[in-house]
Amino acid sequence: YNQNQMMTTKISFTGKSKKAQELMRGNFPRLGGAERNFVEGQIRINQLCENLNLKQSDVLNEAFKLLKDIEDNKALKGHSLETKVACVIVFASRFCNKEKKIEDILKYVKTKKRDISHCYKKLKRAFP
């Protein structure tokens, strides 16, 4: 164990009960809404890249940069985080020439192809 590393534990609940919400607040105690959304987006991007075998690639880093730009510019305001994450993965994979089909991504996210395509078009206009 390296003393410079800090050990952390993350409690994950998908329920909407009062107890689950209290436990989730404990995971992100000092983060505001935008920062918490960004951290949650990074976690989901990491999971999705792992499922798509893009774990140690440029796509992951590019997706993090894109998500940060999107959250700062509010380019995809009104879309769910799940849709933003899927769109960012599609955009980043095409940018890095490691293209993944939307159908492959749809296996791991709870969003529609139509929503991802709509977000992708918006993102393409915002970041040419």
N, C-alpha and C positions, 0 to 999 in steps of 0.2 A: 504494500500500500504506500503510495507516494503522498507525503504530507501536503504537497502543493495542490493536490486534487481534492475537490470537495465532493463528498458523497451526498446524493440527493435521492429522494423517493418521490415518485409521482403516483397519485391516486387517480384512477380513471373510472368515471361513471358515465354511462350514457343515459341514465334515467333523468326525468324531469322533476323528481320528488324534491321536497324541501331539503332533506338531508344530503342528497346528491349535489344540490346547488351550493350548500354550505361547504362541502368537501372540495368542490371545484374552486371556490373562492380561495381556499387554502393553497391551491397549486399556483395561483397567480396573485399573490397578496398585494403587491405594490404596482401592478401594471394597470394603466388606463384601458379603455375600451379598444382603441386602435392598436396599442402595443400587444394586448392580449390576443386580439384577432391575428396579428402578424405572427406571434409565437405559435399559436394553434395552426396557422397556415404552414409554418415551417415544419411542424411535426407531421402534418398530413402529407406534405410534399416528400418528406423523408420516407414515410411509409409507402407512398405510391411508387417512388423511385425504386425502393427495395422490391416491391412486388413486380415491377417491370424490368428488373435486372439492370437498373441504371444507378446503382448505389454509389460507385466510385467513378463518376464520370463528370464531364463538363456540364451536362444537362442539369444536374443537381445544383451546381453553383449558379448557373445562369437562371434557373427557376427561382432561387432565393433572391437574386438581384431584381428580377422582374416583379416578384411579389412585393418587394420593398418599394419599387417605383410605382406600382399600381396603388398600394396603400397610401403612399405619400401624395400622389396626384389625384387619387380617388377616381381613377379612370374607369373602373368597373363598378361604380357605386350602384347598389340595389341588387346585385347578384349575390347568390349564396357563396359562402367560403368554399364549399365543395366544388362549385362550378368554376370559381376563380382558380383553384388549385389545378383542376383538370385542364383548364385552358392554358395556364402557365406551363404545364408539362408539355402539352402539344406544341406550344410556341417555342419553348426552349429546345425541345428535341429536334424540331425542324431547323432551328437556328444553328445547332451543333451538328447537323447532318447525321443524326441518329434517329430518324423519324419513327415515331410510334403511331399506329393507327388509332383513331378515336375509339374504334370498336374494342381495341385492347384495353384502353383506359376505362371504358364504360363498365368493364367487368369488376372494377375495384371502387367505383364511386357511385353515389346515389344521386345522379342527375341525368338529364336527358341529352341526347346527341344534339338536339336543336339548340339547347341552352349553351352548350360548349361552342357550337358553331357561331352563335350570335356573339358570344364573348370574344371569340377569336377574331371576328371581323372588327369589333370595337378596338381590340388590342392592336391589331394590325394598323388601324388608322392612327392610334395614339403613339405607337412606336414603330415608325416605318423602317 
